[in-house]
Amino acid sequence: MVREGYEPMLKNKRWCPLKRPENLTDKQRLSLSGLLAYNLKSVRAYLLKEEFQLFWEYNSPAWAAKYLDAWCAEAKGKRAMRSRIDPVKKFVRTVRAHRELLLNYFRAKKPFSSGVIEGLNNKAKVTLRKACGYRTFRIAELSLYHVLGKLPEPKLAHKFF
C-alpha cells in the first residue's frame, strides 16, 4: 500500500479499537476518531462490539433478551449477522447457542461473576496436571484441598505436624 502512494490506516492503531472508550488516552482517542471515518471491516466490527456492550447495561432479563435478539437479528440494518464479517457471525452463533445462560446473569440480579469459578477451575486443572505421579485419587484430592485453600478440609486419619 505504501509503495502505491497510500498511507496505511491501521498502522500503530491496533489497541485503539480493542480498548474500552473510557480507558483510551487522548492520543488513542484522536487516532480512533480518525480511523472511524473509514468504512473498514475492522471499524464495523468495532462498532458492533461497542453496540453489544450496551447489552450488559440492562437490568431486566426481558429487555436484555429483546436487545440481544435485535442485535443478533438478520433482518435489520447493519446488525451482526448481516455484517459479512465471519468472526462476528461466529460470535453471534455462540451467543444464540448460549442465550439462556447469558440471560441467567440478569435473572440472578448481576451479583455473580464467573471469574472466581474460572480461576478455581484453572487451579484445579493445573494441580491435576501436576498430579500425574500420584498413586491414588485420595492423594490428588488432598492436593486439591491444599492448593484451592479455604475449602472445608476432610477429616484425616492422622495429623501432619
Secondary structure by P-SEA (a helix, b strand, c coil): cccccccccccccccccccccccccaaaaaaaaaaaccccaaaaaaaaaaaaaaccccccaaaaaaaaaaaacccccccccccccaaaaaaaaaaaaacccccccccccccccaaaaaaaaaaaaaaaaaccccccaaaaaaaaaaaaccccccccccccc
